[in-house]
Structure formats: C-alpha cells, structure tokens
Amino acid sequence: MNTPMQPSSNGNTASQRMILCLRVLVVIECFGLGGRYLFSSFETESDVYGWLYFDCRWSESFAQSIDNGGALMTLLAGGLLCLSGLLLPRPPNESPRLKIARRLDQAAALWIAIWMLTIAAAHMMRAAVFAELSLAEHAVRYAAPLAFAICVGTDRKVADRGVGSAMSSQPARARFAVLMLTVAATFTFAAHGYKAYQCYAPFTDLILLSDMQWTGTGCTQATAENILVVIGIADIIVALALLILRSRSAAFYMIVWGFVTAASRMTALGIEAWPETLIRVANGGVPLAILTYWITIPKAIPLTTLPPRPPHDAANHANSPA
C-alpha cells in the first residue's frame, strides 16, 4: 500500500525548489549588474555615482570608487552564491561546515539586496521622469535576494516537523518570503504597466527598434503606443490578480512577459546589451519562484480525510488518566 507523502515533506520540497530558483536568478542578476557597471561595452555609472557626485558634491574619484566597489562586491557575492550552490549541495543532515556556508549565503544575499535597493533609491532621487515609481519598479531586484536570505536561514528541525495541516507545516520563513515576492512582483508589474499605459518613450523605442531589427513590419510610433496601452492595462490587471486572487495564470503570464521584456533589450539594441537583459531577469524569475512554490506545496488536508485512529490507540487513549 502506498504511503501518502507527509505535508511537511512537500512543504520542505516547495521551499527548496523556490530557494534553488531564487539562487539562480540572483546569480544571473549579479552578473548582469557587473556587466552593466564594470566590464561590458555598455558600461556606465549607476545613479549612486550621480547622487554622490552631483547631489552630495563628493569628489569624483571617491564617488566612482564607491560605485565601482558596490558593483564589484555585488558581483563577488553573486559568484559566492553560484559556487556554494554548485559545490555544497544540501545533505539530509547538516554539518557545521554547511551551516557556515549557509550563513555566508545569507550575508552575500543581504548585501546584494542592500545594493540593489541603494541603486533603486538613488535612481528615485536622480530620475527626471517617473522617479516616484523607482522603488516599485525595481522591487523584484532587491526582493529576490532578500527572500533568498530569509529562506536559506530556515531551521531544518522546525521545517521538518510534521504537525497540523500542510499550510501550518510549511516553514514559516518560506511562507513569508512568498508573500514578500508576491507583493514585489505586483509592484514591479503595476509600475511597468502604468509607464506603458502612459506611453513611456524608452518602451516605445524598444518596440520600434525590435521591429526594425527583426520583424520589419514597418510599425509606426502610433501603433507602438497603442500596443503599449494594451500592455499597460494587462500588466496592471495581472498584478492585481496575483496579489488578490493568488492566480497561477497571472503568475505564468508574468513569467513569460517578464522574460520577454528583459530580452527586448537585446532584440532592440543587439547582443551587446546582454547586461540590460540579465539585470532584469528577476522580472520573470520572481514570478517563476512564486509559481514553483505554489505548484509544489500541497493543499491543506481536511480533518475528515485523515485516516481513522487504530482501535488499540483509541482504547489506550480512553483508559489514560485525565
């Protein structure tokens, strides 16, 4: 007779799959950031440099050093997450060495989240158009490493307890991380949707340049703007559906469209724009992590479906002193 899988086992499996998904997308995001600010043909300074140099009046060399140092540390942190994921698979019983590696993973992910948030905040202070949307627009970029840091610190002993329903037996940190990722994806898609609805000029250019490079349909600016209005409405609707309805269909749409919009930087600007694509991988990667968790986790088991207690256990329970 087949033994049904314990809810706690499925809860752990869901958490581990989400952690793997987050690890991969955060590593890719870090490599994209390194390419964008350090070593690609599209290399440029981040808004952190602009804020320190132009707004705070710090010396150019010092502002440049902080900007490059932050990008380099983020790239190294991403490399650490990549190596630890490849070389240190999680065994059934954790050793002290694995606990240390897990703490290093947490520290690296927290730094990545801090630097991504710093860039978003600096962009909010420096941007000329839609500056107020910067934190929401970049939400998945700093929420992904933060969620990873939260999940990777889950106490295995707590996570493996098989008590209560499937929902109560899931690691609490994983449930909180999924909620945070859901809110972040909602903010990012809603912000992008609003900008698309307002026919944000760089979005229009992406459509026109991609058409010029690949399809050659002769798309006009008016047509591109009409397309953007439809895209904007769709993005806002699926963002609300993800947050309010926990819709898996909305998450799937976000996965596909998030990766498509990230790739549009290369379809419009050429392969040299690969850092612009990689740094936006969280647009589709965060919904992928959410959907992976939702699909893997089992539904709560109603009490009426629980197997009956064996007769001898019931007799022992009845005869036990009150």
C-alpha positions as CSV (number, residue, x, y, z in Angstrom):
1,M,0.0,0.0,0.0
2,N,1.3,3.4,-0.9
3,T,2.1,5.7,2.0
4,P,0.9,9.3,1.4
5,M,3.5,12.0,1.4
6,Q,3.6,13.9,4.6
7,P,2.6,17.6,4.2
8,S,5.9,18.7,5.9
9,S,7.9,16.8,3.3
10,N,6.1,18.6,0.5
11,G,6.5,21.9,2.3
12,N,10.2,21.4,2.5
13,T,10.3,20.4,-1.1
14,A,8.5,23.5,-2.2
15,S,10.9,25.7,-0.1
16,Q,14.0,24.0,-1.5
17,R,12.8,24.4,-5.1
18,M,12.0,28.0,-4.5
19,I,15.4,28.6,-3.0
20,L,17.1,27.0,-6.0
21,C,15.1,29.2,-8.3
22,L,16.0,32.3,-6.3
23,R,19.6,31.4,-6.2
24,V,19.9,31.0,-10.0
25,L,18.1,34.3,-10.7
26,V,20.0,36.3,-8.1
27,V,23.3,35.0,-9.5
28,I,22.2,36.0,-13.1
29,E,21.1,39.4,-11.8
30,C,24.5,40.0,-10.2
31,F,26.4,39.1,-13.4
32,G,24.1,41.5,-15.3
33,L,24.9,44.2,-12.8
34,G,28.6,43.5,-13.1
35,G,28.4,43.8,-16.9
36,R,26.4,46.9,-16.8
37,Y,28.6,48.9,-14.4
38,L,32.1,47.2,-14.7
39,F,33.1,45.4,-17.9
40,S,30.7,45.5,-20.9
41,S,30.7,47.8,-23.9
42,F,27.6,49.3,-22.4
43,E,29.4,50.0,-19.1
44,T,28.2,53.1,-17.3
45,E,28.0,54.6,-13.8
46,S,25.0,53.9,-11.6
47,D,22.8,56.5,-10.1
48,V,24.7,56.0,-6.9
49,Y,27.7,57.7,-8.5
50,G,25.5,60.5,-9.9
51,W,23.8,61.1,-6.5
52,L,27.2,61.2,-4.6
53,Y,29.0,63.3,-7.1
54,F,26.3,65.8,-8.4
55,D,23.9,66.0,-5.5
56,C,26.2,65.4,-2.4
57,R,29.2,67.1,-4.0
58,W,31.6,64.4,-3.1
59,S,34.8,64.1,-5.1
60,E,34.5,62.4,-8.4
61,S,37.2,59.8,-7.6
62,F,35.6,58.9,-4.3
63,A,32.1,58.6,-5.7
64,Q,33.5,56.5,-8.5
65,S,35.3,54.2,-6.1
66,I,32.1,53.7,-4.0
67,D,30.1,53.0,-7.1
68,N,32.6,50.5,-8.6
69,G,33.2,49.0,-5.1
70,G,29.5,48.3,-4.6
71,A,29.1,46.8,-8.1
72,L,32.3,44.6,-7.6
73,M,31.1,43.4,-4.1
74,T,27.7,42.5,-5.6
75,L,29.4,40.6,-8.4
76,L,31.6,38.7,-5.9
77,A,28.5,38.0,-3.7
78,G,26.8,36.5,-6.8
79,G,29.8,34.4,-7.5
80,L,29.8,33.1,-3.9
81,L,26.1,32.1,-4.2
82,C,26.9,30.4,-7.5
83,L,29.9,28.4,-6.1
84,S,28.1,27.4,-2.9
85,G,25.1,26.2,-4.9
86,L,27.3,24.1,-7.2
87,L,29.8,22.7,-4.6
88,L,27.7,22.4,-1.4
89,P,24.5,20.6,-2.1
90,R,22.3,20.3,1.0
91,P,22.7,16.8,2.6
92,P,20.0,15.1,4.8
93,N,21.9,16.1,7.9
94,E,23.6,19.4,8.0
95,S,27.2,19.5,9.1
96,P,28.9,22.5,10.8
97,R,30.6,23.3,7.5
98,L,27.2,23.5,5.8
99,K,25.9,25.8,8.5
100,I,28.8,28.2,7.9
101,A,28.2,28.1,4.2
102,R,24.5,28.9,4.8
103,R,25.4,31.9,6.9
104,L,27.8,33.1,4.1
105,D,24.9,32.7,1.6
106,Q,22.7,34.8,3.8
107,A,25.4,37.5,4.2
108,A,26.0,37.6,0.4
109,A,22.3,37.8,-0.4
110,L,21.7,40.5,2.1
111,W,24.5,42.6,0.6
112,I,23.0,42.1,-2.9
113,A,19.6,43.2,-1.6
114,I,21.1,46.3,0.0
115,W,23.0,47.4,-3.1
116,M,20.0,46.8,-5.4
117,L,17.8,48.8,-3.0
118,T,20.5,51.6,-2.9
119,I,20.6,51.8,-6.7
120,A,16.8,52.0,-6.8
121,A,16.7,54.7,-4.1
122,A,19.4,56.7,-6.0
123,H,17.5,56.4,-9.2
124,M,14.4,57.7,-7.4
125,M,16.4,60.8,-6.4
126,R,18.1,61.3,-9.8
127,A,15.5,60.3,-12.4
128,A,13.7,63.0,-14.3
129,V,10.6,61.0,-15.3
130,F,8.5,58.6,-13.2
131,A,11.1,58.9,-10.4
132,E,8.4,58.2,-7.8
133,L,8.0,54.7,-9.3
134,S,11.6,53.7,-8.9
135,L,11.3,51.6,-5.7
136,A,8.3,49.8,-7.0
137,E,9.8,49.3,-10.5
138,H,12.9,47.7,-9.0
139,A,11.1,45.8,-6.3
140,V,11.8,42.3,-7.6
141,R,15.5,43.1,-7.9
142,Y,16.0,43.6,-4.2
143,A,13.2,41.4,-3.0
144,A,14.6,38.3,-4.7
145,P,18.0,38.2,-2.8
146,L,16.2,39.3,0.4
147,A,13.7,36.4,0.1
148,F,16.6,34.0,-0.6
149,A,18.4,35.2,2.6
150,I,15.2,34.6,4.6
151,C,14.5,31.1,3.2
152,V,18.1,29.8,3.3
153,G,18.1,30.6,7.1
154,T,15.2,28.2,7.8
155,D,15.8,26.0,10.7
156,R,15.7,22.4,9.4
157,K,14.4,21.0,12.6
158,V,11.5,23.3,12.6
159,A,10.9,22.9,8.9
160,D,10.8,19.1,9.2
161,R,8.1,18.9,12.0
162,G,5.0,17.2,10.6
163,V,2.3,18.9,12.7
164,G,-1.0,20.3,11.6
165,S,-2.1,20.9,8.1
166,A,0.0,21.3,5.1
167,M,-0.1,25.0,5.4
168,S,0.9,25.0,9.1
169,S,3.8,22.6,8.5
170,Q,5.4,24.7,5.8
171,P,8.5,26.6,7.0
172,A,7.2,30.0,8.2
173,R,10.0,31.9,6.7
174,A,9.2,30.4,3.3
175,R,5.6,31.5,3.5
176,F,6.7,35.0,4.5
177,A,9.2,35.0,1.6
178,V,6.5,34.0,-0.9
179,L,4.2,36.8,0.4
180,M,7.1,39.3,0.0
181,L,7.8,38.1,-3.5
182,T,4.2,38.3,-4.5
183,V,4.0,42.0,-3.3
184,A,7.2,42.8,-5.1
185,A,6.1,41.3,-8.4
186,T,2.8,43.2,-8.0
187,F,4.6,46.5,-7.5
188,T,7.0,45.9,-10.4
189,F,4.4,44.9,-12.9
190,A,2.0,47.6,-11.8
191,A,4.7,50.2,-12.1
192,H,5.8,49.0,-15.6
193,G,2.1,48.8,-16.6
194,Y,1.5,52.4,-15.6
195,K,4.6,53.5,-17.5
196,A,3.5,51.5,-20.6
197,Y,-0.1,53.0,-20.3
198,Q,1.5,56.4,-20.3
199,C,3.5,55.5,-23.5
200,Y,6.9,55.9,-21.8
201,A,9.3,56.8,-24.6
202,P,12.0,54.2,-24.0
203,F,9.3,51.5,-24.1
204,T,8.2,52.8,-27.4
205,D,11.7,52.7,-28.7
206,L,12.1,49.1,-27.7
207,I,9.1,48.1,-29.8
208,L,10.2,50.2,-32.8
209,L,13.9,49.1,-32.7
210,S,12.9,45.4,-32.2
211,D,10.6,45.6,-35.2
212,M,13.3,47.3,-37.3
213,Q,15.9,44.7,-36.3
214,W,13.8,41.5,-36.6
215,T,10.2,41.6,-38.0
216,G,10.3,44.6,-40.4
217,T,6.6,45.2,-40.3
218,G,7.0,48.9,-40.5
219,C,5.5,49.5,-37.1
220,T,4.7,53.2,-36.6
221,Q,5.1,55.2,-33.4
222,A,1.3,55.5,-33.1
223,T,0.9,51.7,-33.4
224,A,3.6,51.1,-30.9
225,E,1.9,53.5,-28.4
226,N,-1.4,51.7,-28.9
227,I,0.3,48.4,-28.2
228,L,1.8,49.9,-25.0
229,V,-1.6,51.0,-23.8
230,V,-2.9,47.4,-24.1
231,I,0.3,46.0,-22.5
232,G,-0.1,48.5,-19.6
233,I,-3.7,47.6,-18.9
234,A,-2.8,43.8,-19.0
235,D,0.2,44.3,-16.6
236,I,-1.9,46.1,-14.0
237,I,-4.7,43.5,-14.2
238,V,-2.4,40.5,-13.8
239,A,-0.6,42.3,-11.0
240,L,-3.8,42.7,-9.1
241,A,-4.8,39.1,-9.9
242,L,-1.5,37.8,-8.5
243,L,-1.9,39.8,-5.2
244,I,-5.6,39.4,-4.6
245,L,-6.5,36.1,-6.2
246,R,-3.2,34.3,-5.9
247,S,-3.8,33.4,-9.6
248,R,-1.4,30.9,-11.1
249,S,-2.4,32.0,-14.6
250,A,-1.3,35.5,-13.7
251,A,2.0,34.2,-12.4
252,F,2.5,32.3,-15.6
253,Y,1.8,35.4,-17.7
254,M,4.3,37.3,-15.6
255,I,6.9,34.7,-16.1
256,V,6.6,34.8,-19.9
257,W,6.2,38.5,-20.3
258,G,8.9,39.3,-17.7
259,F,11.4,37.3,-19.7
260,V,10.2,38.7,-23.0
261,T,10.6,42.3,-21.8
262,A,14.0,41.5,-20.4
263,A,15.1,40.0,-23.7
264,S,13.7,43.0,-25.6
265,R,16.9,45.0,-24.6
266,M,18.9,42.6,-26.8
267,T,16.4,42.4,-29.6
268,A,16.3,46.2,-29.8
269,L,19.9,47.1,-29.0
270,G,21.9,44.0,-30.0
271,I,23.7,41.3,-28.2
272,E,26.0,43.9,-26.6
273,A,23.0,44.8,-24.4
274,W,23.2,41.5,-22.5
275,P,23.8,43.1,-19.1
276,E,20.5,45.0,-19.5
277,T,18.7,41.7,-20.1
278,L,20.4,39.8,-17.2
279,I,19.9,42.6,-14.7
280,R,16.1,42.4,-15.4
281,V,15.9,38.6,-15.1
282,A,14.0,38.9,-11.8
283,N,11.0,40.4,-13.8
284,G,10.2,36.9,-14.9
285,G,12.3,34.9,-12.3
286,V,10.4,36.1,-9.2
287,P,7.0,35.0,-10.6
288,L,8.7,31.7,-11.6
289,A,9.8,31.2,-8.0
290,I,6.3,32.0,-6.7
291,L,4.6,29.6,-9.1
292,T,7.2,26.9,-8.4
293,Y,6.3,27.2,-4.7
294,W,2.5,27.3,-5.3
295,I,2.6,24.2,-7.6
296,T,4.8,22.1,-5.3
297,I,3.1,22.9,-1.9
298,P,0.1,20.6,-1.2
299,K,-3.3,21.8,-0.2
300,A,-4.3,21.7,3.5
301,I,-5.7,18.2,4.3
302,P,-9.2,18.4,5.8
303,L,-9.7,16.6,9.1
304,T,-12.4,14.4,7.5
305,T,-9.8,12.9,5.2
306,L,-7.4,11.9,8.0
307,P,-7.1,8.1,8.5
308,P,-9.0,6.7,11.5
309,R,-7.1,6.0,14.7
310,P,-6.2,2.3,15.2
311,P,-8.6,0.6,17.8
312,H,-5.8,-0.2,20.3
313,D,-4.7,3.5,20.2
314,A,-8.3,4.6,20.9
315,A,-8.6,2.2,23.8
316,N,-5.3,3.4,25.3
317,H,-6.4,7.0,25.0
318,A,-9.8,6.2,26.7
319,N,-8.1,4.4,29.6
320,S,-5.4,7.1,30.2
321,P,-5.9,9.2,33.3
322,A,-7.4,12.6,32.8
